[in-house]
């Protein structure tokens, strides 16, 4: 089969690789009809994960048709159309039984790699390095799905791939991030990052009762999409070149109090400005800091007293100069984590079916699998008005 393979930093190649096989009675093989390039994939593309190996198949947002089943999988049948959560859940461990499926104890065979830096391991993830299990991803013609009896979600007739493929990750991620904001009626939520997750977080915050959403980015097409979703927007490059000025702008917009909840939908590759940005880049270059937490710092300072900091943006290691004095003395709450996708699949599908949201709004590019390297390049460099790319593995180039 053909698959998108990581060959090194900013080196993506589409190659012919062996077809996946059933390895366990709980496995399934999926013929992939639609997959996507996620902002998290860019962390791998840019070389920020030390456990990638040449030839690893990328991709964790994918859906398709069941073509083969292990004997223990009874919840779906061959020919069913399914979406696949990016977090792999055994369905029965302590965490899965509490709907904390991204913390599954049994799906990451390489969990020991994370015990020293993190104390324990989250679940396995598709196409996201050997640190999270080394599973082949879904930017391919076919994929093996382990624990398929809990990890496949059947899609009813009448919905397009484009309407449901983002149930695999970015729609639940944006929704959980908004839910973590603990939104009350009349609240104002400020969201840093208007990429795909930020776009779903904006719309989810409104669905959960936010009165105002302030979206922060610098890319014109992202800001326009946020505005189309009902948000007020701030271009951080235009507010000022000093980080504190962005905080002042948010205070001015909220009567001097600050937003009730703030969200870091950027994560480890935040673009800091001025001395602070230079500091982070220098620390990262000499490996004294793995992630750039500029947005997280801003969010903590901007949030009103007693508010909530929600962090869906991916962090992988160490950050420096977090304003813990502000966090503690302002009485803030932080909520974060990889998304418990299984928990949200059914309720969010109902929102799609009821016409409350059409997730396809975020798609700007639809490409063949063979065009994946080009897709990664324009997504990473924010060219060609690119916000979200879907790939069609069964489509000819």
Phi, psi and omega in degrees: 000166176264141183208153178273117186243139176276127179242001182148177182303123181055032178232095180249130180226142175266121189230164172269124184229165179297145175294146177291155179231156173293124180248343187215148180302340180265010180276160168219155173249131183246131168275115191277125179260328177215135174224176185214159172263123183260153174303328177294331177297333180292334175297321177289316180304320183271005171082027183269000179246118186284355185253018173282147177234146179304133180095353178299135179274127185271170169108128178228007174244102183205158178211170179171209186244135178289125180242345178205143183228140168289158188294341182270355184269111185243352186278342177225168178230164179301134183099344179294146176265127189222154166252156187235111176303141182287336176271131186264125188237131176285335177089354187224352181287177181308315185282316179298324180291347177252020179063022176258061194290338178283359179248016183313135181278344192246356188260356178248098181292345180253025184303335180299334179297335184258352185295322180288308182286333186242349181091329178199179185244141168284188181291169168290153178229147176287135169058032187227048171085169180279345174297330180247031170116340181070023180287138174296140184271188188253010172273071188199174178283330181218159176212146171270132178248109175285160182050043185295338179290345172243346189254008176244135182236115185288137181257130179289161178296157173096359179242137179282160174306317184297334179281336188240345185299331183280358169295343180290336185200285199290331176290307174301326180295314177296322181291314179298323178298319178291319177300321179294343177288351179053051188292132174249158179305131179090359184289153170250129180243129175255130184238119174272123178104112181248033169287191184304315179296317178300321179297317178289328177295320178302307183292326178291321178300318176294320179298329182270004171109007178297142177276321180222144170233129176251119185254135187238126180194184175231353184271119187305315183292328176291317178297322178294318178296321177297317178297320177298333178274005176101359183277151163277146188236150174230125172270109187296337178286336181266337181297308174180173178261007175250129185304322182299333181292327175296318176299318178298320179298319178294322176296318179299324182282348183236030176065027177086356186267327185099160179297149179290328176216150179229154183223130172262096178259024180252300177087216198289346181248035180297143180266095178283155180242160176066207185298321182296319178295319178297319180301312182297317180295321179293316180296322179292322182297326181261012174062031172264354176210133181267330187238157180253105190263030184304315181294318180300318177299312181301315183299317179297315180293324185283329187298143178292161177301137179077008183273188185237136176252116179254133185233088170275344178298139186281130169238144185241345186208243189250142173231163187232157173057045172281131184284073183294333176298315177295317182300314183287312186289336175275355178066042183276158173244135175246134176228135186203190175127157169298152189284136175276072192304318185304326182297329189258351188303307184293310180297324180285326173300321178297323176299320179292314181297325182277359179078014179289333178205143172244100186299345182292350181304333188278346185286127174247339183218135172237118187234161171284163178301323182295343179266012187300318181300318176297319179298315178300319183295311183288329177292314181296322184266003179054047178258162173059033180055034186280123175242315179213133182245131167251148179244143181245094185297335182267002181265137177289150180297000000 
